[in-house]
Amino acid sequence: MTEKPESTNPDKKNGKVISFINMKGGVGKTTLCVGIGEYLANYEDKKILFIDVDPQFNTTQTLMDHFNLEEEYMTDFRHNITIRKLFESISSISEIPKIPSPKEVILSFNDSPNIDLICGNIDLIFDDNQGDSARSRRIKKFIAEHKLREVYDFIFIDCPPTISFYTDAALNASDYYLVPNRIDRYSILGIRLLKQVIDRLKYDEDLNIQPLGIVYTMVGSPSLKSQRLKDTFESSSIVQQIALFNSSTTYVNDLMVGLQGNISSKYKKSREDIHDVSLELLERIERG
């Protein structure tokens, strides 16, 4: 593991920023975010930056486990190199906020040169009530000031499953949002809440964020009940506006329990799933 140095990429990119988001928890959001990012990095040679703004910091935990850096995270990174640096408050009304440099917040990994991370932090829960509209633009400013779109093919933001200041910050910075969704009787509620959040931000911030689509996750064996729920979900006008991916992920028990870690490509079936979803994501972005 190394800290990310300040640098420019000679092969200038036009990176896209994508928020992985649903207002309902337990839908496999982090698994899909990390799975697609890791697949694109290691199988499609894409340069990926993960930004973890979920106080549960599951993306961070997944990658710390994958790279065997849990101890370093607990003793060093969580205190010195996390997303909290982007949101530090100013102490005076006349003070101009200082955007940290990439090397102050971005970690890179020797074993995977195409994967970088801005770590999450459970202490974000203490900062949420200090939010304001200016601070909610910090991720966007950080990406723009350091020209990170020229460095990365994709910047994936793992969002909280709640309406929060950090949700606003992630969506403010994003070109697209992708909605992982698990079919159950409450699945439509999370989509409706998400649409309300995005509509509000589009109005307040003049955002041009676009939906990439909804990805069914952890799909189990078909049943009459699950088909009814699916039909009801897909009949919603909101779901039709966001649109559905053709590909999905199935329930893979070894992945869910982390038998070899929580990386989709480590398991045969989930590797096939994430291959299909990742290529469809690339196709959708290519189509614009």
N, C-alpha and C positions, 0 to 999 in steps of 0.2 A: 504494500500500500504506500502511496506517496501523496503528498498534498499537491493540489492542482496548481501548476505555475501559471503566471500570466503569459499568454502566448497568442499568436495569430496562426490560423491554419492556412497554408499556402493553397490548398484546394478549397477555395471559398464555397461555402454551402448556402442554402436558403432554407434553414431549419424551420420546422413547424412545431408549435407549442400545443400540446393536447392535454386537457384535463380529463382524468378518469374520475367519474363522479356519479353518485346516486344519493338521494336523500334518505335512503334506507340502508341500514347495515346488514352484514351477513350475506352479501350478494357476490362475493369473490372479487371485489374491486382490486385489492392489492395483488392478488394472485394473477389477475389478468394484466394489470399494469406492468408488473415485473416480468411476467411470462412473455408478453409481446416485446418488451424492451430487450430482454436478454436474448430472445430469438433473433430479433433484427440485428443486434450487436454481433452475435457469434455465428449466425448463419447467413446473414445478408450484408455483412460488413458495414453496418450503419453505426454512426457515432451517436451514443445516447447519453443524455443527462437526465437522471431522476431527481425530482424535487419533492421531498416528503413534507407536506404541510398538514398531515393528519396527526393530531396529538397522540393517537395510538401508535404512531411511528412504525407501522408494520412493514412498509417497504424497507426502512432502515434495518429493522430486525432481520428481515429476510436476507438482505445483502451482507449484513455483519455475520450472520450464521454461515452464509455461502462462502465468504472469504475468511472465515475463522478469525474474526476481529471483535468478538463480543467484549472481551476484556478491555481492549483499547477504546472501544466506544464508551464503556462505563467509566473508565478512569481518565479519559482524555477528551475524545471527540464531543461528548454530550455537554461538556463544560466550555469548550473552546471553538468548535467548528460545526455549527448547526444553523438551521434556518432562522433561528432567533436573531442572529446578527443582522439579518435583512430588515428586521422590524424594530430595532432599538430606537427608543424615544429620544428626542432632543431635550436638553435641559433648560433651554432659553428660547423665548419667542423669536429672538433675532438670529438664532443658530440655524444654519442650513444643514439638513440631514446629510450624513455621509453614507454613500452606498459602498459597502465593503468590496474589496477586490476579489476576483475569483479564487485566488490562493487562500483567502481567509475563510472561505465557506465551502469550496468544492473539494471533495476527495476523489482521487483516481486510484485505480487498482492495478498493480503490476501484472497480475494474472489475466486481466481482461482490459486491454487498453482502449476498447470501444465503450466501456461503461464508466460513467462518473456519477457522483451522488452528492446532493446537498442533504445532509442528515436531518431527520425529524427529531423532535424532542418532546417528551411528555410535559415539560414545563410550559409549553405553548398554552396550556389551559389557563395559566395565570395572566397571559397577555391579552386574551380575547376581548376583555371588557375595556381595554385601552385603545381599541381600534378607532380609526378615523379614516376619512376618504383618502387623505394623502398617503397614509401608511398602507392602505389597501392597493396602492399602485407601486409598491416597492419591488415586487418580483418583476413586474413589467419594466420598471426603470433599470433594474439590475441586468436583465437580459439585453436591453437596448444599449445601455452605456458601455457594456463590455462586448458588444457585438457577438453575442453567443449564438445567434442564428447562423453566423458564418463559421462557427466551430462545430456545431452539432447538427446532425440530420434531424433529430427529434429531441424535444424536451418534454418529458412525461411528468405531469404533476399528479401525485396521489392526494386526492382531496378528502376532507372530513365528510362523514355521512350526515352532516347537520348544516343548518343555516348558521353561518358564522363569518366573522371578519376574514378568516383564512380562506373560506370558500370564495368570498368576493375577490381576494387578492389573486387566487389561482385563476379564476375566470377572467379577471381583468387582463391577465397576461396571455391568455390563450387565443389561438386561432380556431380551435375546434374543441368540442367536448365529446367524449365517448361514454356511453352509459352501460355498465355491466348490470345485468338484471337476472334475478332468479325468480322463476314463476311460482307465486303463491297468491293467496287471496288478498294480500296487502301490497302487491307489487306495483299496482297502478298509483297508489298514494305517493310513493317516493318519486315517481315520474312527474306527477302533478306539481308537487312541491318544487322539484328541480326547475320545471318550466316557469314557475312563478318567480324564482330567484333570478333566472336568466333574463326573463322579460323585464324585471325591475332594473337589472344592471344595464341592459341594452338601452333603456330609457335614460337612466341616470348618468351613464358613462359613455354613451354613444358607441357601444361595442359592436363589432361586426363578427362576433363569434358564431360559428356554424356547427350544427350537429354532424358528427360522423355516423352515428347510428347507435342502436341498442344491440348489445351482444348477450344472448342467452348464455348463462353460466351454470355449471354444475347440473346439467340436464341429466335426469335419471331415466329409468325405464318408463315408457309411455303407459298411461292409464286413462280411463275415461274421465276421471276427475281432473287430472292435469291437463287434458285436452280442452276441457270446458274452461278452465282457468286461463289457458293460453288463448282461446278464442275470444273470451271476454276482454283480456288485456289488449289483444291486437285490434279489437273493434274500436278502441279509444281513438278519438281524433288527434290527441296529443302524441300517442304512439305512432300514428300514421304520419304526422308531421316530422317526427324525429327519424323515422324509418328503422327497419330492422336489418341487421347483418344476415346474410345467408348462412354463414358459418357460425358455430357455437362451440362451447366447451362442455364436455360430459363430466359426470361425477366420477372422479378417480380417487378412491379411498386412500391409496398410498400418498398421493399428493396432499390431500386434505389433512392427513395426520403428520405429514412431513417426514415420512420414512427415510428419504434421502435428501431432506430439505424441501423448501417450498418453491422450487423452480420447475416450471412445467416441462421443460425439455429433458428433464432427468427421467421421465417416465414415458414409456412407449405410447400409450394412448393419448396422454395429455400433450405429448410432443406433436402428434399428428393433428390434434385440435388446434394447438397454438400456431402451427405452420399455416393452417387454413385461415385462421382469423388474422394473422399477421399479413399474409399476402392480400387478403381482402382489404385490410386497412390501407396498404400501399396503393391498391387499385383505386380506392375511393378518393384518396388524396390526389392521385394523379388525374382523376377525372375532374377534380375541383368541386 
